[in-house]
């Protein structure tokens, strides 16, 4: 079976945010810096209220390469920032860097 069939992807909507996290903690979170309802930095800050850096890896993707944005992301608790566009290899490297190991069973 392909590796991607074993990766569970959860899309967190802002409205039931706390309810989702109470029921099922995601294995990893991918967020964009710029989103319509809340920024990736705000999302990360909310997640870090409940989960520390080692407990829940967060990877932020962005088209912005400004140091201030990256600094704010890391200050909020992002584990890794990758710039768009990115390749599958870059994504896999980022996931490995933050300690995420996909199941292969």
DAUR-V180683 format. One line per field, one symbol per residue. phi: phi as a letter, one per 30 degrees, with the letter a starting at -180 (. if undefined). A space follows every 50 residues. Layout:
phi: ???
//
This chain:
phi: .deddccdcccccdeceddddddadddabcbcdcbdcbddddededdddc bdeddbdbcccacdcdedddddddddjddacbdddbcdddddddddddid bddcc
//
